Amino acid sequence: GMIDVSYRGLALEENPEFWLGIALEKNLEYQQLRFEAEKSKEEFRISETTYIPTIGADFSFSLSGEQFPLYEPGFSFKLTFSFPFNEVPTKVNLDATTDMVDQRTMAAGFNADLFPDLNYLADRRLAMVQLRLLQLQLDSTQENLRFNIEQFLKNYTYETANLELRRQTIKLMERRLKVYQAQLGIGEIKRIDYLKAQNEYYREEIGLRESILSIMYMERSFEQLLGLAPGELRKISMADR
């Protein structure tokens, strides 16, 4: 569409931390890294807390006797507690049996692996290194966002100020062109001088439109940096007033 030559840019908040807060919530790259870091942190925490046992239960019923039909029932019940200690994996078994002739037995068993697989030490260290690496990436991404935001605000302030200077220059050139036109009419200047002034004026008009277009591109790039949809930057700038 046509470029609005009266466009002067957006009145943006000058504090970089304001925009950084938005970027930390909406920037896709940062959000993905934060998700991975939280996931890695949770996995590492779970690997550290290996003291909750798993419990297994077995129940059986039987009939016995010296001849058929069998009429003496028996019951047995077994609980198994498995403690997944990385250092010494341990199992504890509790058994109980009973029958109708008042015979009851109980037994307990203990099993520990004195020479467990020590790969968990390497796995834990690897998980710790991965967590630290993700945290470093997260911090680095945040600092890059802060730097890019600060640079944008500086460049945007410069470009919008330069746009106003160009607009003032065009006004002066327009006045000069009118003077030249009057002087040309009475023969005070040559036509070549008037045409040169006219070409300079048109070049400045083209430059004005290019500056406006450049500022609009800057705004869209800033929206992408922050993780905003097209047009959201304008809404935020209007709401911030």
C-alpha positions in Angstrom: 0.0 0.0 0.0 0.9 3.7 0.0 3.3 4.9 2.6 1.9 7.4 5.1 4.5 10.3 4.8 3.2 11.8 8.0 4.2 8.7 10.0 6.6 9.6 12.9 7.1 6.2 14.5 5.8 4.8 17.8 6.1 6.3 21.3 8.0 3.4 22.8 8.8 2.9 26.5 12.5 3.9 26.9 13.3 1.5 29.7 14.9 -1.7 28.3 13.8 -3.8 31.3 10.2 -3.2 30.3 10.7 -4.8 26.9 13.0 -7.5 28.4 10.1 -8.6 30.7 7.9 -9.1 27.6 10.6 -11.0 25.7 11.2 -13.4 28.6 7.5 -14.3 28.5 7.0 -14.4 24.8 10.3 -15.1 23.0 10.1 -18.6 21.6 13.8 -19.5 21.9 14.0 -18.4 25.5 10.8 -20.3 26.4 12.1 -23.5 24.8 15.4 -23.2 26.7 13.5 -22.5 30.0 11.3 -25.5 29.5 14.4 -27.7 28.8 16.1 -26.3 31.9 13.1 -26.9 34.1 12.8 -30.4 32.7 16.5 -31.2 33.3 16.3 -29.7 36.8 13.3 -32.0 37.7 15.0 -35.0 36.2 18.1 -34.3 38.2 16.1 -33.8 41.4 14.3 -37.2 40.9 17.7 -38.9 40.3 18.8 -37.6 43.7 15.7 -38.8 45.6 15.9 -42.6 45.1 14.7 -43.6 48.5 11.0 -44.2 47.9 10.5 -48.0 47.7 8.3 -49.8 45.2 6.0 -52.4 46.9 4.9 -55.7 45.5 2.3 -58.0 47.0 1.5 -61.7 46.3 -1.4 -63.6 47.8 -2.2 -67.3 47.3 -4.8 -69.8 48.5 -4.4 -73.6 48.6 -6.2 -76.7 49.7 -4.4 -79.8 51.1 -5.3 -83.1 52.7 -4.3 -86.8 52.8 -7.0 -87.7 50.2 -9.5 -86.2 47.9 -11.6 -84.2 48.4 -9.0 -81.8 49.8 -10.4 -79.8 52.7 -7.6 -78.1 54.6 -7.2 -74.5 53.2 -4.0 -72.6 53.4 -3.2 -69.0 52.8 0.1 -67.2 52.1 0.9 -63.6 51.8 4.1 -61.9 50.6 5.2 -58.3 50.6 8.3 -57.2 48.7 9.9 -53.8 49.4 12.4 -52.7 46.8 14.6 -49.7 47.8 16.4 -48.3 44.6 19.4 -47.0 46.4 22.0 -46.3 43.8 24.8 -47.2 46.1 23.4 -50.5 47.4 20.1 -51.6 45.8 18.1 -53.4 48.5 15.1 -55.7 48.7 13.2 -56.7 51.8 10.7 -59.7 51.7 8.1 -60.4 54.3 6.2 -63.8 54.1 3.3 -65.1 56.2 1.4 -68.4 55.8 -1.4 -70.0 57.8 -3.7 -73.1 57.6 -6.7 -74.4 59.4 -4.8 -76.5 61.9 -3.4 -73.3 63.5 0.0 -73.6 61.9 1.4 -70.2 61.1 4.8 -69.2 59.8 6.4 -65.9 59.1 9.7 -65.2 57.4 11.7 -62.2 56.4 14.4 -61.9 53.8 17.0 -59.2 53.0 18.8 -58.9 49.7 21.5 -56.2 48.9 23.7 -55.9 45.9 27.1 -55.2 47.3 28.6 -54.7 43.9 26.1 -52.5 42.0 26.5 -51.0 38.6 28.3 -47.7 39.1 27.1 -46.2 35.9 24.6 -44.1 37.8 27.6 -41.9 39.0 28.4 -41.0 35.4 24.7 -40.5 34.6 24.3 -38.2 37.5 27.4 -36.2 36.6 26.2 -36.0 33.0 22.8 -34.8 34.1 24.5 -32.1 36.3 26.6 -30.9 33.4 23.6 -30.8 31.1 21.7 -28.8 33.7 24.5 -26.3 34.1 24.9 -26.0 30.3 21.2 -25.3 29.8 21.4 -22.7 32.6 24.3 -21.0 30.9 22.4 -21.0 27.6 19.4 -19.5 29.4 21.5 -16.7 30.9 23.3 -16.1 27.6 20.0 -15.8 25.7 18.7 -13.4 28.3 21.8 -11.2 28.0 21.5 -11.3 24.2 17.9 -10.2 24.4 18.8 -7.4 26.8 21.7 -6.2 24.5 19.5 -6.4 21.3 16.7 -4.5 23.0 19.1 -1.8 24.2 20.6 -1.5 20.7 17.2 -1.3 19.1 16.0 1.5 21.4 19.1 3.5 20.6 18.8 2.9 16.9 15.1 3.6 16.9 15.5 6.9 18.7 18.2 7.9 16.2 16.1 6.9 13.2 12.9 8.7 14.4 14.9 11.8 15.2 16.6 11.6 11.8 13.2 11.3 10.2 12.1 14.6 11.8 15.2 16.3 10.6 14.6 15.0 7.1 11.0 16.3 7.2 12.2 19.7 8.3 14.8 19.7 5.5 12.0 19.0 3.0 10.0 22.0 4.2 13.0 24.3 3.8 13.7 22.8 0.3 10.1 23.3 -0.6 10.3 27.0 0.3 13.5 27.4 -1.6 11.9 25.7 -4.6 9.1 28.3 -4.6 11.6 31.1 -4.4 13.5 29.6 -7.3 10.3 29.3 -9.3 9.5 33.0 -8.8 13.1 33.9 -9.7 12.9 31.8 -12.8 9.8 33.6 -13.8 11.5 37.0 -13.8 14.8 35.7 -15.2 17.0 36.0 -12.1 18.1 32.4 -12.3 18.7 29.9 -15.1 16.3 27.0 -15.6 19.1 24.5 -15.0 19.5 25.9 -11.4 15.8 25.5 -10.8 15.9 21.9 -12.1 18.8 21.0 -9.8 16.9 22.3 -6.8 13.8 20.4 -8.0 15.8 17.1 -8.3 17.3 17.6 -4.8 13.8 18.1 -3.4 12.5 14.9 -5.1 15.5 12.9 -3.8 14.8 14.1 -0.3 11.1 13.1 -0.7 12.2 9.7 -1.8 14.6 9.5 1.2 11.8 10.4 3.5 9.7 7.5 2.3 12.7 5.2 2.6 13.3 6.3 6.2 9.6 5.7 7.1 9.8 2.2 5.5 13.0 1.5 7.4 11.4 2.4 10.7 8.5 0.2 10.0 10.8 -2.7 9.2 12.7 -2.0 12.5 9.4 -2.2 14.4 8.5 -5.5 12.9 12.0 -6.9 13.6 11.6 -5.8 17.2 8.2 -7.5 17.4 9.9 -10.7 16.3 12.7 -10.3 18.8 10.1 -9.9 21.6 7.9 -12.7 20.3 5.0 -10.4 19.4 2.5 -10.8 16.6 2.4 -8.1 13.9 0.7 -5.0 15.2 1.2 -5.8 18.9 4.0 -3.3 19.4 1.7 -0.5 18.3 -1.0 -1.7 20.8 1.5 -1.8 23.6 2.9 1.6 22.8 -0.7 3.0 22.8 -1.6 1.3 26.1 1.7 2.6 27.7 0.8 6.2 27.1 
